[in-house]
Amino acid sequence: MLEIGLYGLGRMGGNMARRLSRGGVRVAALNRSVEVTERLAAEEANVVVCRELDELVAGLAAPRIVWLMLPAGDATDQALAALAARLSPGDLIVDGANGYYKEAQRRAAILAAKDIAFADVGVSGGIWGLAEGYCLMAGGDVATVARVAPFLKVLAPASDQGWSHVGPVGAGHFTKMVHNGIEYGMMQAMAEGFALMQAKDEFDLDLAAIAELWRHSSVVRSWLLDLTADFLKDDQTLAAIEPFVADSGEGRWTAAEAIERGVPTPVMSLALMMRFASQGRADYTAKLLAMMRKGFGGHAVKEG
């Protein structure tokens, strides 16, 4: 039986453990909250509870593969340092979280000095990955990715679909970074289009019906449109939804990479800026604009 260690059982990691287990993989699972691990093991026959890192490492036969699904940054760095002190030469660490590709390259070099292999895998699929499979973008050398491939085949929609060795170390996270930048732009364009239709009062457009219509044979049909059609069926006003959209690291990294490379990416970059605006970061700018208009034209300002 294939076996793997999985550290981090959040929304993505937990469902990945379930899919691996259901695909016949023994999963030595570790999470900061052991209660989460215990609930998962009660659901899945092939999930083994590990309460600490030493237990996870001891529970895997060498050469080991440990897959991290932790937040990018300090949490991943700390886990990598702790793992590197416990693993043996020939073991392999996979970082499947939304990490920065330059960090993946740095981490691979540190681990290589200890003869520990490293792969970075961009993972897309969200909460639907358990049922539909994940899209997986693997970075690393050929031999390393070949070791990870059996698990990618279980996680993907099919053994020959939805996963690829996209390039050397860093390429997995780089590809996922660009993927998320494109996602920002697609979401922004769709949201703007539906907002414009919603504002056309004289036509009294049924946005749910239009979303459903576009799902079939139109050029803009997509999974994002499928999701939009689903929630518009229940509520077209979205009156109870706060107009706040969080941004993740990938959007910022994509914009920064475009600047560094001198590649024009206005749609992706502007979509990121619109997320900042939704978070209230444009409020002071708007106040300044209002005061400027008052200053040169005597226009009234609204006071809170």
C-alpha positions as CSV (number, residue, x, y, z in Angstrom):
1,M,0.0,0.0,0.0
2,L,1.2,3.5,-0.8
3,E,1.8,5.7,2.2
4,I,2.4,9.3,2.8
5,G,2.6,11.8,5.7
6,L,0.3,14.8,5.5
7,Y,0.8,17.7,7.8
8,G,-2.0,20.3,7.8
9,L,-5.6,19.3,7.7
10,G,-7.4,22.5,6.9
11,R,-10.1,22.8,4.2
12,M,-7.7,21.7,1.4
13,G,-5.5,19.3,3.4
14,G,-8.4,17.5,5.1
15,N,-10.1,16.8,1.8
16,M,-6.9,15.8,0.2
17,A,-6.4,13.2,3.0
18,R,-9.9,11.9,2.4
19,R,-9.3,11.5,-1.3
20,L,-5.9,9.8,-0.8
21,S,-7.5,7.5,1.8
22,R,-10.4,6.6,-0.5
23,G,-7.8,6.0,-3.3
24,G,-6.1,3.3,-1.2
25,V,-3.3,5.4,0.3
26,R,-2.3,5.1,3.9
27,V,-2.1,8.6,5.3
28,A,-0.2,9.4,8.5
29,A,-2.0,12.6,9.4
30,L,-0.9,15.5,11.6
31,N,-2.6,18.7,12.5
32,R,-2.1,21.4,15.1
33,S,-5.5,20.5,16.6
34,V,-5.4,16.7,17.2
35,E,-9.2,16.7,17.5
36,V,-9.4,17.4,13.7
37,T,-7.1,14.5,13.0
38,E,-9.1,12.2,15.2
39,R,-12.4,13.1,13.5
40,L,-10.8,12.5,10.1
41,A,-9.5,9.1,11.2
42,A,-12.9,8.2,12.5
43,E,-14.3,8.9,9.0
44,E,-11.5,7.3,6.9
45,A,-10.2,3.8,7.3
46,N,-6.7,4.6,5.9
47,V,-6.0,7.7,7.9
48,V,-3.7,7.2,10.9
49,V,-3.7,9.7,13.8
50,C,-0.3,11.3,14.6
51,R,-0.2,13.6,17.6
52,E,3.3,15.1,17.0
53,L,5.9,15.3,14.3
54,D,8.1,12.5,15.8
55,E,5.1,10.1,15.6
56,L,4.5,11.0,12.0
57,V,8.1,10.4,11.0
58,A,8.4,7.2,13.0
59,G,5.1,5.9,11.4
60,L,6.4,6.1,7.8
61,A,8.8,3.6,6.2
62,A,12.0,5.0,4.7
63,P,12.4,6.5,2.2
64,R,9.6,8.8,3.5
65,I,7.4,11.3,1.7
66,V,5.8,14.1,3.8
67,W,3.4,16.5,2.2
68,L,2.8,19.9,3.9
69,M,-0.5,21.8,3.5
70,L,0.3,24.7,5.9
71,P,0.0,28.5,5.5
72,A,2.8,30.1,3.5
73,G,5.5,31.8,5.4
74,D,6.6,31.2,9.0
75,A,4.4,28.2,9.6
76,T,5.9,26.3,6.6
77,D,9.4,27.4,7.4
78,Q,9.1,26.2,11.0
79,A,7.6,22.8,9.9
80,L,10.4,22.4,7.3
81,A,13.1,23.1,9.8
82,A,11.5,20.6,12.3
83,L,11.1,18.0,9.6
84,A,14.7,18.4,8.3
85,A,16.0,17.7,11.8
86,R,14.0,14.4,11.9
87,L,14.1,13.0,8.4
88,S,16.8,10.9,6.8
89,P,18.8,11.3,3.6
90,G,16.7,10.1,0.7
91,D,13.4,11.3,2.3
92,L,11.2,13.8,0.4
93,I,9.2,16.8,1.4
94,V,6.4,18.2,-0.7
95,D,5.0,21.7,-0.2
96,G,1.5,21.8,-1.5
97,A,0.4,25.1,0.0
98,N,0.2,28.4,-1.8
99,G,3.8,29.3,-1.4
100,Y,6.0,31.8,-3.2
101,Y,8.1,30.2,-5.8
102,K,11.4,31.9,-4.8
103,E,10.9,30.5,-1.3
104,A,10.5,27.0,-2.8
105,Q,13.8,27.4,-4.6
106,R,15.5,28.6,-1.3
107,R,14.0,25.7,0.7
108,A,15.0,23.1,-1.9
109,A,18.6,24.3,-1.7
110,I,18.7,24.0,2.1
111,L,17.2,20.6,2.1
112,A,19.5,19.4,-0.7
113,A,22.4,20.0,1.6
114,K,20.9,17.4,3.9
115,D,20.2,15.0,1.0
116,I,16.4,15.5,1.4
117,A,14.5,15.9,-1.8
118,F,11.9,18.7,-2.3
119,A,9.0,19.3,-4.6
120,D,6.6,22.2,-4.8
121,V,3.1,21.4,-6.0
122,G,0.5,24.0,-6.8
123,V,-3.0,22.7,-5.9
124,S,-6.2,24.0,-7.4
125,G,-9.7,22.7,-6.9
126,G,-10.9,24.3,-3.6
127,I,-13.6,22.6,-1.6
128,W,-14.7,20.7,-4.7
129,G,-11.4,18.8,-5.1
130,L,-12.6,15.9,-2.9
131,A,-15.4,14.9,-5.3
132,E,-14.0,16.3,-8.6
133,G,-10.3,15.9,-8.1
134,Y,-7.5,18.5,-7.9
135,C,-5.5,20.2,-10.6
136,L,-1.8,19.7,-9.6
137,M,1.2,21.5,-10.9
138,A,4.4,19.8,-9.7
139,G,7.9,21.5,-9.6
140,G,11.1,19.5,-9.0
141,D,13.6,17.3,-10.8
142,V,12.4,14.4,-12.8
143,A,13.3,11.7,-10.2
144,T,11.6,13.6,-7.4
145,V,8.4,14.2,-9.2
146,A,8.3,10.6,-10.3
147,R,8.2,9.6,-6.6
148,V,5.3,12.0,-6.0
149,A,3.4,11.0,-9.2
150,P,1.5,8.0,-7.7
151,F,-0.1,10.4,-5.2
152,L,-0.8,13.0,-7.8
153,K,-2.6,10.4,-9.8
154,V,-4.9,9.7,-6.9
155,L,-5.5,13.3,-6.1
156,A,-6.2,14.3,-9.7
157,P,-9.5,13.8,-11.6
158,A,-7.9,10.8,-13.4
159,S,-4.5,9.2,-13.5
160,D,-3.8,10.8,-16.8
161,Q,-5.6,14.1,-16.4
162,G,-5.3,17.2,-14.1
163,W,-1.7,16.8,-13.1
164,S,1.7,17.6,-14.7
165,H,5.4,18.0,-14.0
166,V,5.6,21.6,-15.1
167,G,9.3,22.3,-14.5
168,P,12.1,22.4,-12.0
169,V,11.8,23.4,-8.3
170,G,9.7,26.6,-8.0
171,A,7.8,26.0,-11.2
172,G,4.9,24.4,-9.4
173,H,4.3,27.4,-7.2
174,F,5.1,29.8,-10.0
175,T,2.5,28.2,-12.2
176,K,-0.1,28.3,-9.4
177,M,0.7,31.9,-8.8
178,V,0.0,32.8,-12.4
179,H,-3.2,30.6,-12.3
180,N,-4.5,32.6,-9.4
181,G,-3.6,35.9,-11.1
182,I,-5.7,34.9,-14.0
183,E,-8.5,33.8,-11.6
184,Y,-8.5,37.3,-10.1
185,G,-9.0,38.8,-13.6
186,M,-11.8,36.4,-14.6
187,M,-13.7,36.9,-11.4
188,Q,-13.4,40.7,-11.7
189,A,-14.7,40.7,-15.3
190,M,-17.6,38.5,-14.5
191,A,-18.5,40.5,-11.4
192,E,-18.4,43.8,-13.3
193,G,-20.6,42.4,-16.1
194,F,-23.3,41.2,-13.7
195,A,-23.2,44.4,-11.8
196,L,-23.7,46.4,-15.0
197,M,-26.7,44.2,-15.9
198,Q,-28.1,44.5,-12.4
199,A,-27.9,48.3,-12.7
200,K,-30.0,48.4,-15.9
201,D,-33.3,48.9,-14.1
202,E,-35.4,49.4,-17.2
203,F,-34.8,45.9,-18.5
204,D,-35.5,44.2,-15.2
205,L,-33.0,41.4,-16.2
206,D,-33.2,38.0,-14.5
207,L,-29.5,37.6,-13.7
208,A,-30.0,33.9,-12.6
209,A,-31.6,33.1,-15.9
210,I,-28.9,34.9,-17.9
211,A,-26.1,33.1,-15.9
212,E,-27.8,29.8,-16.6
213,L,-28.1,30.7,-20.3
214,W,-24.5,31.6,-20.6
215,R,-23.4,28.2,-19.1
216,H,-24.4,26.5,-22.4
217,S,-22.3,27.0,-25.5
218,S,-21.3,30.6,-24.8
219,V,-17.7,31.7,-25.0
220,V,-17.7,32.8,-21.3
221,R,-18.9,29.4,-20.0
222,S,-16.7,28.3,-17.1
223,W,-16.7,26.8,-13.6
224,L,-16.8,30.4,-12.2
225,L,-20.0,30.9,-14.2
226,D,-21.4,27.6,-12.9
227,L,-20.9,28.8,-9.4
228,T,-22.3,32.2,-10.1
229,A,-25.4,30.7,-11.6
230,D,-25.9,28.5,-8.5
231,F,-25.9,31.2,-6.0
232,L,-27.9,33.7,-8.1
233,K,-30.7,31.1,-8.2
234,D,-31.1,31.6,-4.5
235,D,-30.4,35.3,-4.1
236,Q,-29.9,38.0,-6.8
237,T,-29.7,41.0,-4.5
238,L,-26.9,39.7,-2.3
239,A,-28.1,42.2,0.2
240,A,-26.8,40.3,3.2
241,I,-23.3,40.0,1.8
242,E,-20.6,42.4,2.9
243,P,-18.8,43.9,-0.1
244,F,-15.4,42.8,1.2
245,V,-13.1,40.5,-0.9
246,A,-9.9,39.2,0.7
247,D,-6.7,38.9,-1.4
248,S,-4.1,36.1,-1.0
249,G,-0.4,36.2,-1.6
250,E,-0.6,34.9,-5.1
251,G,-2.3,38.0,-6.5
252,R,0.4,40.3,-5.0
253,W,3.2,38.0,-6.1
254,T,1.8,37.9,-9.7
255,A,1.7,41.7,-9.9
256,A,5.2,42.0,-8.5
257,E,6.5,39.4,-10.9
258,A,5.0,41.2,-13.9
259,I,6.7,44.4,-12.8
260,E,10.0,42.6,-12.3
261,R,9.8,41.0,-15.8
262,G,8.4,44.1,-17.5
263,V,5.4,42.1,-18.7
264,P,2.1,44.1,-19.0
265,T,-0.6,42.5,-16.9
266,P,-3.2,45.3,-16.5
267,V,-6.2,43.1,-16.0
268,M,-4.7,40.9,-13.3
269,S,-3.1,43.9,-11.5
270,L,-6.2,46.0,-11.6
271,A,-8.3,43.1,-10.3
272,L,-5.9,43.0,-7.3
273,M,-6.3,46.7,-6.8
274,M,-10.1,46.3,-6.8
275,R,-9.8,43.8,-4.0
276,F,-7.8,46.3,-2.0
277,A,-10.6,48.8,-2.7
278,S,-13.2,46.4,-1.4
279,Q,-11.3,46.2,1.9
280,G,-11.7,49.9,2.6
281,R,-8.2,50.8,1.4
282,A,-9.7,53.2,-1.1
283,D,-11.7,55.1,1.6
284,Y,-9.1,57.8,2.3
285,T,-8.4,58.2,-1.4
286,A,-12.2,58.8,-2.0
287,K,-12.2,61.4,0.8
288,L,-9.3,63.2,-0.7
289,L,-11.0,63.2,-4.1
290,A,-14.2,64.6,-2.6
291,M,-12.3,67.4,-0.9
292,M,-10.4,68.3,-4.1
293,R,-13.7,68.6,-6.0
294,K,-15.0,70.9,-3.2
295,G,-11.8,72.9,-3.4
296,F,-11.8,73.7,-7.1
297,G,-15.5,73.5,-7.9
298,G,-17.3,74.1,-4.6
299,H,-19.0,70.7,-4.9
300,A,-20.8,69.5,-1.7
301,V,-19.3,66.6,0.3
302,K,-21.1,64.0,2.3
303,E,-20.2,64.0,5.9
304,G,-20.6,60.9,8.1
